Each structure stands twice: as structure tokens, then as C-alpha cells.
């Protein structure tokens, strides 16, 4: 009984791209359905081997089943990326306000630092709004937009754009800060920990968005 089901699930696993935990859950649900169907056929008098093959046949070919699963995986990846981008961006203002206060920086910042600070503030607000829209589009917004791989692809592009925009601006702010003393030396390590590393993670998930969106488009 297990051989036919395991072979089918292995083929389905190879056909899918997306968050590992979500994919594992989908494969587990598929296995449970196949096992239940097999047991039902066994109760009707079929041998376990024949019952398993019949259950697999009834479940459908992988090429027909995979697109639905892949769309769900793409949505899960898109939502994860959007939430990560939102969380990474929304914590930046309070952290840097605290750092500026500890460093006794002037408000507004002078020179290039002031221009960069104003730029990151305005772009950050816009990016937070876009991240929230992406969360909605890959969640409750599916009822209106459907499971559209294009939305997930746009979420991936947004993630890359956010990482490529805020990482260098954050580094420049850390380098051109008018702060002096210990906090001036601490700004760069703080930027690496609370901005650069999270943005790298956002970019990595953006790449996964593009991969899952491409797989969902191909599986259609």
C-alpha cells in the first residue's frame, strides 16, 4: 500500500516549489486523503496494493493536481515575504529615534545626513504601505484578486527594491551621522544588525517569491 502512495507523493514533492513547512503540510494532507481512500477500497474487498493504486488514480495525475498546490505555496511565500518586509520596516523609526536620542543628534540632522534622513522617512512610509497591500493581496485579498502569480512576482520585486534601497541609505546615515563619542561608533554595528541583516532576509524571501511565482505560472 505504501509503495504506490509514497511514489506518488515523491513525484508531487518534486513538482512543487515553496515554503518547506507549508509544502510538508500539503503533502501530509494528500497522504491522509490517499490513505483514507485506500482503506475504503480495502473495506470493499480490494487487496491493499490494488486499493492504493486505485486511490492514487482517483486522486489525479500530478500534472493536474500540482497547479492548485503550487498556487497555495506561492501565496504562502508572498504573504511571508510581505509580513517580513513590513516587520523589518516598521521597527526602523523607533530604533533610530532611540539611537539619535542617545547620541544627542540635532533634529533635523544637518547636511547630507538630513537629506538622507528625510528621504528614508518618506520612502519608508511608502514601503510600509506597499508591504501592507502585499499582505492583503496574498491573504484576504485573494477573494478579489484570485491566486494570481503576478501578485507574488510583484511582491518579490518589491522585496528586492526595498532591500536595495534602504540598506545603502542606512549605511550612509550611519557613516555621515554628526554624532560623536561611543554612539557614533555604535551606529554602524547597529545598522548591520537591525537593518542590513533583516533586509538581506527580505531579499532572500523576495527571490523565493520569484521562484514560486514562476513555478505557479509554469504549472498552470
C-alpha positions, 0 to 999 in steps of 0.5 A: 500500500505504501509503495504506490502512495509514497511514489506518488507523493515523491513525484508531487514533492518534486513538482512543487516549489515553496515554503518547506513547512507549508509544502510538508503540510500539503503533502501530509494532507494528500497522504491522509486523503490517499490513505483514507481512500485506500482503506475504503477500497480495502473495506470493499474487498480490494487487496491493499496494493490494488486499493492504493493504486486505485486511490492514487488514480482517483486522486489525479495525475500530478500534472493536474493536481500540482497547479492548485498546490503550487498556487497555495505555496506561492501565496504562502511565500508572498504573504511571508515575504510581505509580513517580513518586509513590513516587520523589518520596516516598521521597527526602523523609526523607533530604533533610530529615534532611540539611537539619535536620542542617545547620541544627542543628534540635532533634529533635523540632522544637518547636511547630507545626513538630513537629506538622507534622513528625510528621504528614508522617512518618506520612502519608508512610509511608502514601503510600509504601505506597499508591504501592507497591500502585499499582505492583503493581496496574498491573504484576504485579498485573494477573494478579489484578486484570485491566486494570481502569480503576478501578485507574488512576482510583484511582491518579490520585486518589491522585496528586492527594491526595498532591500536595495534601497534602504540598506545603502541609505542606512549605511550612509546615515550611519557613516555621515551621522554628526554624532560623536563619542561611543554612539557614533561608533555604535551606529554602524554595528547597529545598522548591520544588525537591525537593518542590513541583516533583516533586509538581506532576509527580505531579499532572500524571501523576495527571490523565493517569491520569484521562484514560486511565482514562476513555478505557479505560472509554469504549472498552470 
